[in-house]
Amino acid sequence: MSSKQIVELNVNGIPHQLLVEPRKTLADVLRDDLGLTGTKLGCEHGVCGACTVLVDGRAIRACLMFAVQAQGPEITTVEGLASDGELDHIQKAFAENHGLQCGYCTPGMLMTAHAFLAENPEPTREQICEGMNGNLCRCTGYQNIIKSTAAAAKAAK
C-alpha cells in the first residue's frame, strides 16, 4: 500500500502531475522530481531564504511548504524568470552590479527581490535592506545585493 498521492503543480507556467509522499516539501519536489535545482536547500528551517520561490507572486520558503499544499497557485522558480533565453531585469541588475558571489543564495535573493519590488517599486535603501533581510549570504556583505535591487527598481521604470 502506497502512501503517495497525486499532486498537480503549475510551475513556471507548465502543469505537472506527480506522485509524491504527502510530507515531501515543495523544495524537494522542485529539485528531485522536476529537476529545478535553482531552488537551493540551506538551513531547511525557513531561516536562510535559499529556497525562496514565488507562489502566486508571494515569496515563500519552499522548504516549509509541503508539495500537496502547493496545488492550485502558480509557482515560479528562478528558472522561470528568464524569458526566451533573455534574463529578466532583476537578473540583469544582479549580474551587472555584482550582486552575487558564490551564487548559492542568489536564486532566493532574486525571488525575494521580485516579490519585494512588485509591492514596492520605488524603494529607499532602508526599505531594500528591510525587504531583503530574510535572506542570508555568507559571501557578499550585502552591499552589492542592495545596489542590485535598487538598480532593478530603476530598470523597471
Secondary structure by P-SEA (a helix, b strand, c coil): cccbbbbbbbcccbbbbbbbcccccaaaaacccccccccccccccccccccbbbcccccccccccccccccccbbbccccccccccccaaaaaaaaacccccccaaaaaaaaaaaaaaacccccaaaaaaaacccccccccaaaaaaaaaaaaaaac
